[in-house]
Amino acid sequence: MKSKGFVQSGFEDSVWIRQPDKLLPHTILMSAHIDDTLILCEDLDTLSKFKALMLTRFEGTDEGDVTEYLGCKVVRDRVQRTLHLRQSAYNKKVLAFHAMTDANPVKMPMEQG
């Protein structure tokens, strides 16, 4: 990634940042976990150019807008400019793994008494 102008974010080893230059004039953020990659950029043209460059160097596919990443559902509202991550599917998998799908929910912190 360093050869493509990226530096590690400093807060997470798998998050990389590329500062703008003449070829790609907007900041790009990239998160790479094994075979799952998420690329963020505020400019669609810069994002498209970068993805095209990456696909010439690495094998992969462009899946379009992200709907799920690392087990989290990604919910975007472009009008409100918000992005929410939901882990309900992951939580259900964990409960099923531990045979707790029929467990009773409890308020946290627990009520006194």
C-alpha positions in Angstrom: 0.0 0.0 0.0 2.9 2.3 0.7 3.9 2.1 -3.0 0.5 3.5 -3.9 0.9 6.5 -1.6 -0.9 5.2 1.5 0.2 5.5 5.1 -1.3 3.5 8.0 -3.9 5.5 9.9 -2.1 5.2 13.3 -5.3 4.1 15.1 -5.9 0.8 13.3 -3.3 -1.3 11.4 -5.8 -2.3 8.7 -6.9 1.3 7.9 -4.9 3.2 5.3 -5.0 6.9 4.2 -3.9 8.3 0.9 -3.5 12.1 0.6 -4.6 13.9 -2.6 -2.3 14.4 -5.5 -2.6 15.3 -9.2 -3.6 11.8 -10.2 -6.2 11.3 -7.4 -7.1 14.7 -6.2 -9.2 13.7 -3.1 -8.3 11.9 0.1 -9.0 8.1 0.1 -9.5 5.9 3.1 -9.2 2.2 2.8 -9.8 -0.6 5.2 -8.5 -4.1 4.2 -9.2 -7.2 6.2 -8.1 -10.5 4.5 -10.3 -10.5 1.4 -12.7 -7.8 2.4 -11.8 -4.2 1.4 -13.7 -1.0 1.9 -12.7 2.2 0.1 -14.1 5.6 1.0 -13.7 8.9 -0.9 -15.9 12.0 -1.0 -15.4 12.3 -4.8 -17.0 9.7 -7.1 -14.5 10.3 -10.0 -11.5 9.9 -7.7 -13.0 6.7 -6.2 -13.7 5.3 -9.6 -10.2 6.0 -10.9 -8.6 4.5 -7.7 -10.7 1.3 -8.0 -9.8 0.9 -11.6 -6.1 1.3 -10.7 -6.4 -1.3 -7.9 -8.1 -3.8 -10.1 -5.2 -3.6 -12.6 -2.8 -4.6 -9.8 -4.9 -6.9 -7.7 -7.5 -9.6 -8.5 -11.0 -8.6 -7.3 -14.4 -7.3 -8.2 -16.2 -4.0 -7.7 -19.3 -4.8 -5.7 -20.7 -1.3 -5.9 -22.1 0.5 -2.9 -21.4 -1.2 0.4 -24.3 -2.9 2.1 -22.4 -5.1 4.5 -18.8 -5.0 5.8 -17.2 -7.4 8.3 -20.5 -8.7 9.5 -22.1 -5.2 9.9 -25.0 -4.0 7.9 -24.2 -0.6 6.4 -27.2 1.8 6.2 -26.7 5.0 4.3 -28.9 8.1 4.0 -27.3 10.2 1.3 -29.8 13.0 1.7 -29.1 13.3 5.4 -25.4 12.4 4.8 -25.5 9.7 7.5 -24.1 6.3 7.8 -25.1 3.7 10.4 -23.6 0.3 11.2 -25.9 -2.4 12.5 -24.6 -5.6 14.0 -27.9 -7.4 14.5 -27.1 -10.3 12.0 -23.7 -10.8 13.8 -25.5 -10.8 17.2 -27.9 -13.4 16.0 -25.0 -15.6 14.8 -23.3 -15.3 18.2 -26.6 -16.2 20.0 -27.1 -19.2 17.7 -23.5 -20.4 18.2 -24.0 -20.4 22.0 -27.5 -21.9 21.7 -29.0 -18.8 23.3 -31.6 -17.8 20.6 -34.4 -18.4 23.0 -32.8 -16.5 25.9 -34.8 -13.8 27.6 -33.6 -10.2 27.1 -32.6 -8.2 30.2 -32.2 -4.5 30.5 -28.6 -3.4 31.0 -27.6 -2.4 33.5 -29.7 -4.8 35.4 -32.6 -3.5 37.5 -32.0 -3.6 41.2 -33.7 -6.3 43.3 
